Amino acid sequence: MYAVADEHLETPTAPQGSAVRITAAGPALWRVVDASGRVIGHLQALVEGGTVRYRARRFHPASRAFRDLGEFWSTADAIDCLRFAR
């Protein structure tokens, strides 16, 4: 079972050539914003036994809740999930 990271982690970087930027949203949580300024989702850092995974999350307006899209070993994969799952 993973736990949400409670330590300060560096802000992830967007993959080279992607038109997104990453902004802090809270401890171990970042917004992924597209070129038009629209938030396309969030990255959440999860820690287990010293390893970090990144959960891709997207807000679902109809249910007024976040939905988890997947967990990834790299921020690039999590960001790509948010970019391509629109």
KOLPADO-450796 format. One line per field, with one value per atom (N, C-alpha, C): x, y, z; residue in one letter; residue number from 1; atom name. Coordinates in nm, 2 decimals. Each point is the difference from the previous one (the first is absolute). Layout:
c1 <- (X/...)
c2 <- (Y/...)
c3 <- (Z/...)
r <- (a/...)
k <- (NUM/...)
a <- (CA/...)
***
This chain:
c1 <- (0.09/-0.09/0.09/-0.03/0.08/-0.06/0.08/-0.04/0.03/-0.08/0.03/0.12/0.09/0.13/-0.02/0.06/-0.01/0.13/0.09/0.13/0.00/0.08/0.01/0.07/-0.06/0.06/0.02/0.09/0.03/-0.12/-0.03/-0.11/0.04/-0.08/0.03/0.01/0.07/0.01/-0.08/-0.05/-0.08/0.09/-0.04/0.08/0.04/0.12/0.05/-0.10/-0.03/-0.09/-0.15/-0.04/-0.14/-0.04/-0.12/-0.04/-0.08/0.06/-0.06/0.10/-0.06/0.09/-0.05/0.08/-0.03/0.01/-0.11/0.00/-0.03/0.05/-0.03/-0.15/-0.06/-0.14/-0.01/0.11/0.00/0.12/0.02/0.11/-0.01/0.10/0.00/-0.11/-0.05/-0.11/0.03/-0.02/0.03/-0.12/-0.03/-0.09/0.08/-0.07/0.06/-0.09/0.06/-0.08/0.04/-0.09/0.03/0.04/0.03/0.05/-0.11/-0.13/-0.10/-0.03/0.06/-0.02/-0.10/-0.05/-0.10/0.07/-0.05/0.05/-0.05/0.09/-0.04/0.01/0.05/0.01/0.10/0.02/0.09/0.10/0.12/0.09/0.01/-0.01/0.02/0.11/0.10/0.11/-0.05/0.04/-0.03/0.13/0.02/0.12/-0.02/0.08/0.00/0.14/0.05/0.13/0.11/-0.01/0.11/-0.02/-0.09/-0.02/-0.12/0.00/-0.10/-0.07/-0.13/-0.09/-0.08/-0.05/-0.08/-0.14/-0.10/-0.14/-0.05/-0.06/-0.06/-0.15/-0.05/-0.14/-0.07/-0.12/-0.08/-0.13/-0.04/-0.13/-0.11/-0.11/-0.11/-0.12/-0.04/-0.10/-0.14/-0.04/-0.13/-0.01/0.11/0.00/0.06/0.06/0.06/0.11/0.08/0.10/0.12/0.12/0.11/0.00/0.04/0.01/0.15/0.05/0.13/0.01/0.10/0.02/0.10/0.09/0.11/0.11/0.09/0.12/0.12/0.11/0.11/0.13/0.11/0.13/0.06/-0.04/0.06/-0.10/0.04/-0.09/-0.04/0.10/-0.03/-0.12/0.00/-0.11/-0.13/0.00/-0.12/-0.05/0.09/-0.05/-0.05/0.07/-0.05/-0.14/-0.02/-0.14/-0.10/0.03/-0.10/-0.01/0.10/0.00/-0.08/0.01/-0.06/-0.13/-0.04/-0.13/-0.11/0.01/-0.10/-0.11)
c2 <- (-0.12/0.12/0.12/0.09/0.13/0.10/0.09/0.11/0.13/0.10/0.13/0.05/0.05/0.05/0.12/0.00/0.11/0.08/-0.03/0.07/0.09/0.10/0.10/-0.07/0.00/-0.06/0.11/-0.01/0.10/-0.01/0.12/0.01/-0.08/-0.09/-0.08/0.10/-0.05/0.07/-0.07/0.08/-0.05/-0.06/-0.11/-0.06/0.10/-0.02/0.09/0.00/0.12/0.02/0.00/-0.03/0.01/0.14/0.03/0.14/0.01/-0.05/0.01/0.06/0.06/0.05/-0.06/-0.01/-0.06/0.11/0.01/0.09/-0.07/0.05/-0.06/0.02/-0.10/0.01/-0.04/-0.05/-0.04/-0.09/-0.05/-0.09/-0.13/-0.03/-0.11/-0.01/0.12/0.01/0.11/-0.03/0.11/0.00/0.12/0.01/-0.01/-0.06/-0.01/0.09/0.11/0.10/0.00/0.00/0.00/0.14/0.01/0.12/0.11/-0.03/0.10/0.04/-0.06/0.04/-0.09/-0.10/-0.09/-0.11/-0.02/-0.11/-0.13/-0.09/-0.13/-0.11/0.02/-0.10/0.04/-0.10/0.01/-0.12/0.03/-0.11/0.00/-0.12/-0.02/-0.10/0.04/-0.09/-0.09/-0.13/-0.11/-0.07/-0.03/-0.06/-0.14/-0.09/-0.13/-0.05/-0.02/-0.06/0.08/0.13/0.08/0.02/-0.06/0.02/0.10/0.07/0.10/-0.04/0.00/-0.02/0.13/0.02/0.12/-0.04/0.04/-0.02/0.11/-0.04/0.10/0.01/0.12/0.02/0.10/-0.01/0.10/0.02/0.13/0.03/-0.04/-0.06/-0.04/0.09/0.10/0.09/-0.06/-0.10/-0.06/-0.06/-0.06/-0.06/0.09/0.11/0.10/-0.07/-0.09/-0.07/-0.02/-0.03/-0.04/-0.15/-0.03/-0.14/-0.03/-0.11/-0.04/-0.07/0.05/-0.06/-0.11/0.00/-0.10/0.05/-0.09/0.03/-0.04/0.08/-0.01/0.02/-0.06/0.01/0.13/0.06/0.13/0.11/0.12/0.11/0.02/-0.03/0.01/-0.09/-0.12/-0.09/0.04/0.05/0.05/0.13/0.08/0.12/-0.03/-0.10/-0.05/-0.06/-0.07/-0.06/0.12/0.10/0.11/0.07/0.02/0.07/-0.08/-0.13/-0.09/-0.05/0.00/-0.05/0.10/0.10/0.11/-0.03)
c3 <- (0.00/0.00/0.00/-0.09/-0.01/0.09/0.05/0.08/-0.07/0.01/-0.06/0.06/-0.08/0.05/0.09/0.12/0.09/0.01/-0.08/-0.01/-0.12/0.01/-0.12/-0.11/-0.12/-0.12/-0.10/-0.09/-0.10/-0.10/-0.05/-0.10/-0.13/-0.04/-0.12/-0.12/-0.11/-0.12/-0.11/-0.09/-0.11/-0.10/-0.07/-0.10/-0.11/-0.05/-0.11/-0.12/-0.04/-0.12/0.04/0.12/0.04/0.03/-0.03/0.02/0.13/0.10/0.14/0.09/0.11/0.11/0.13/0.10/0.13/0.10/0.09/0.11/0.13/0.10/0.14/0.03/0.06/0.05/0.14/0.06/0.14/0.03/0.12/0.03/-0.09/-0.08/-0.08/-0.10/-0.04/-0.10/-0.10/-0.13/-0.10/-0.10/-0.05/-0.11/-0.14/-0.09/-0.14/-0.08/-0.06/-0.07/-0.15/-0.09/-0.15/-0.05/-0.12/-0.06/0.00/0.01/0.00/0.15/0.09/0.14/0.08/-0.07/0.06/0.08/0.12/0.08/-0.06/-0.03/-0.06/0.10/0.12/0.10/0.11/0.08/0.11/0.01/0.05/0.04/0.15/0.05/0.15/0.02/0.09/0.03/0.11/-0.02/0.09/0.04/0.13/0.04/0.07/-0.03/0.07/0.00/0.12/0.02/-0.07/0.00/-0.06/-0.15/-0.07/-0.14/-0.02/-0.11/-0.02/-0.13/0.00/-0.12/-0.01/-0.12/-0.03/-0.05/0.07/-0.04/-0.08/-0.12/-0.09/0.04/0.03/0.04/-0.08/-0.02/-0.08/0.07/0.00/0.07/-0.10/0.06/-0.08/0.05/-0.08/0.04/0.04/-0.08/0.03/0.14/0.05/0.13/0.11/-0.05/0.09/0.08/-0.06/0.07/-0.10/0.06/-0.09/-0.03/-0.12/-0.04/-0.03/0.06/-0.03/-0.14/-0.08/-0.13/0.00/0.10/0.00/0.09/0.03/0.08/-0.09/0.01/-0.09/0.07/-0.05/0.06/-0.04/-0.11/-0.04/-0.02/0.03/-0.02/-0.14/-0.09/-0.15/-0.04/0.05/-0.04/0.06/0.12/0.07/-0.08/-0.04/-0.07/-0.14/-0.07/-0.13/0.02/0.10/0.03/0.00/0.07/0.01/-0.13/-0.08/-0.13/-0.10/0.00/-0.11/0.04/0.13/0.04/0.01/-0.09/0.00/-0.10)
r <- (m/m/m/y/y/y/a/a/a/v/v/v/a/a/a/d/d/d/e/e/e/h/h/h/l/l/l/e/e/e/t/t/t/p/p/p/t/t/t/a/a/a/p/p/p/q/q/q/g/g/g/s/s/s/a/a/a/v/v/v/r/r/r/i/i/i/t/t/t/a/a/a/a/a/a/g/g/g/p/p/p/a/a/a/l/l/l/w/w/w/r/r/r/v/v/v/v/v/v/d/d/d/a/a/a/s/s/s/g/g/g/r/r/r/v/v/v/i/i/i/g/g/g/h/h/h/l/l/l/q/q/q/a/a/a/l/l/l/v/v/v/e/e/e/g/g/g/g/g/g/t/t/t/v/v/v/r/r/r/y/y/y/r/r/r/a/a/a/r/r/r/r/r/r/f/f/f/h/h/h/p/p/p/a/a/a/s/s/s/r/r/r/a/a/a/f/f/f/r/r/r/d/d/d/l/l/l/g/g/g/e/e/e/f/f/f/w/w/w/s/s/s/t/t/t/a/a/a/d/d/d/a/a/a/i/i/i/d/d/d/c/c/c/l/l/l/r/r/r/f/f/f/a/a/a/r/r/r)
k <- (1/1/1/2/2/2/3/3/3/4/4/4/5/5/5/6/6/6/7/7/7/8/8/8/9/9/9/10/10/10/11/11/11/12/12/12/13/13/13/14/14/14/15/15/15/16/16/16/17/17/17/18/18/18/19/19/19/20/20/20/21/21/21/22/22/22/23/23/23/24/24/24/25/25/25/26/26/26/27/27/27/28/28/28/29/29/29/30/30/30/31/31/31/32/32/32/33/33/33/34/34/34/35/35/35/36/36/36/37/37/37/38/38/38/39/39/39/40/40/40/41/41/41/42/42/42/43/43/43/44/44/44/45/45/45/46/46/46/47/47/47/48/48/48/49/49/49/50/50/50/51/51/51/52/52/52/53/53/53/54/54/54/55/55/55/56/56/56/57/57/57/58/58/58/59/59/59/60/60/60/61/61/61/62/62/62/63/63/63/64/64/64/65/65/65/66/66/66/67/67/67/68/68/68/69/69/69/70/70/70/71/71/71/72/72/72/73/73/73/74/74/74/75/75/75/76/76/76/77/77/77/78/78/78/79/79/79/80/80/80/81/81/81/82/82/82/83/83/83/84/84/84/85/85/85/86/86/86)
a <- (N/CA/C/N/CA/C/N/CA/C/N/CA/C/N/CA/C/N/CA/C/N/CA/C/N/CA/C/N/CA/C/N/CA/C/N/CA/C/N/CA/C/N/CA/C/N/CA/C/N/CA/C/N/CA/C/N/CA/C/N/CA/C/N/CA/C/N/CA/C/N/CA/C/N/CA/C/N/CA/C/N/CA/C/N/CA/C/N/CA/C/N/CA/C/N/CA/C/N/CA/C/N/CA/C/N/CA/C/N/CA/C/N/CA/C/N/CA/C/N/CA/C/N/CA/C/N/CA/C/N/CA/C/N/CA/C/N/CA/C/N/CA/C/N/CA/C/N/CA/C/N/CA/C/N/CA/C/N/CA/C/N/CA/C/N/CA/C/N/CA/C/N/CA/C/N/CA/C/N/CA/C/N/CA/C/N/CA/C/N/CA/C/N/CA/C/N/CA/C/N/CA/C/N/CA/C/N/CA/C/N/CA/C/N/CA/C/N/CA/C/N/CA/C/N/CA/C/N/CA/C/N/CA/C/N/CA/C/N/CA/C/N/CA/C/N/CA/C/N/CA/C/N/CA/C/N/CA/C/N/CA/C/N/CA/C/N/CA/C/N/CA/C/N/CA/C/N/CA/C/N/CA/C/N/CA/C/N/CA/C/N/CA/C/N/CA/C/N/CA/C)
***
